[in-house]
Amino acid sequence: MSGKKLFIIIPVFNAWEQTRTCLERLAESSYVPGNIIVVDHGTSNETRLGLSSEFPQVTRIEGSSDMWWTAATNLGIRAALEQGADLVMLLNNDCYVGKETLGALVRHASINNNSIVAPLQRSASSGRISTHRVTSCFLLGFPTLTFPGTGRYTPDRPELMKTGLIIGGRGATIPADVFRHAGLFNEDELPHYGADHDFYLRCKKKGIGLFIASDAVVDIDDTRTTLANNIGNSGIREFIDTLRNQRSHRNLAQITALTRLHYPLPGLYPVGVFLNLLRYVLTYISARLMRLTGMR
């Protein structure tokens, strides 16, 4: 299509069934992905054996078991750049691309050299498009701020929609020069959640465009969710755990690190952290009251 050398990076920590589905959907794509790297960091033998027997064309890189998303993703990116990648797509193993998604993203990224292009995100269970207009407002404690209205999946209208923020590594397609200009993900301060926000915001500050492609979609398997989702079903101990557990996007240490890096008033970032925590606590109390009231 464009002569661009595309590498797809998939960090994997267990969940072989999801990884298999992810790779099967890639194989069904109308645009044949030539280079897929699975960064296998601390999974069971099921992943290693499954890749070897079912997907021998996929490159497996073994990472350390103490890696989280950020370090594993960086490991894959470095390998792709060393092998001459022109474009790098980030894809979680619970993300399943549409048949035309790769082709659309490569086409857009090839035309828009100084931009990152991501697909629309759709719930695999409900079929609902979940990509909102997204930005950040750290001043008021919002690392992620969504606005009403969702993007539409319109494969017949290949349009790019400008966005203030891209959410996660869910098909985001990044030119290799972007990494050379903006660096890799911040694995030292943001080992898991928050590293994607930090990277895209750093890119934005350097004049790199952030776009959503209206003709590309990725289905998100939401059967396994972060600990901080559905907090109304959590008791107080589970709620407190969401503030400490690395798997939670409400992990207070990483919220603090991310806010410190991007708070518009240097030295006053604890205000942003406090506002973020206050909103989360109030949301939890409200959700619990609604659930308990509904049970009576």
Stockholm file with secondary structure:
# STOCKHOLM 1.0

chainA/1-296         MSGKKLFIIIPVFNAWEQTRTCLERLAESSYVPGNIIVVDHGTSNETRLGLSSEFPQVTRIEGSSDMWWTAATNLGIRAALEQGADLVMLLNNDCYVGKETLGALVRHASINNNSIVAPLQRSASSGRISTHRVTSCFLLGFPTLTFPGTGRYTPDRPELMKTGLIIGGRGATIPADVFRHAGLFNEDELPHYGADHDFYLRCKKKGIGLFIASDAVVDIDDTRTTLANNIGNSGIREFIDTLRNQRSHRNLAQITALTRLHYPLPGLYPVGVFLNLLRYVLTYISARLMRLTGMR
#=GR chainA/1-296 SS CCCCCEEEEEEECSCHHHHHHHHHHHHTCSSCCCEEEEEEESCCHHHHHHHHHHCTTSEEEEECTTCCHHHHHHHHHHHHHHTTCSEEEEECTTEEECTTHHHHHHHHHHHCTTEEEEEEEEETTTCCBCCEEEEEEGGGTEEEEEEEEECCCCTTSCCEEECSCCCTTEEEEEEHHHHHHHCSCCTTTCSSTTHHHHHHHHHHHTTCEEEEEEEEEEEECTTSCCTTTTGGGCCHHHHHHHHHCTTCTTCHHHHHHHHHHHCSSTTCHHHHHHHHHHHHHHHHHHHHHHHHHHHC
#=GC SS_cons         CCCCCEEEEEEECSCHHHHHHHHHHHHTCSSCCCEEEEEEESCCHHHHHHHHHHCTTSEEEEECTTCCHHHHHHHHHHHHHHTTCSEEEEECTTEEECTTHHHHHHHHHHHCTTEEEEEEEEETTTCCBCCEEEEEEGGGTEEEEEEEEECCCCTTSCCEEECSCCCTTEEEEEEHHHHHHHCSCCTTTCSSTTHHHHHHHHHHHTTCEEEEEEEEEEEECTTSCCTTTTGGGCCHHHHHHHHHCTTCTTCHHHHHHHHHHHCSSTTCHHHHHHHHHHHHHHHHHHHHHHHHHHHC
//
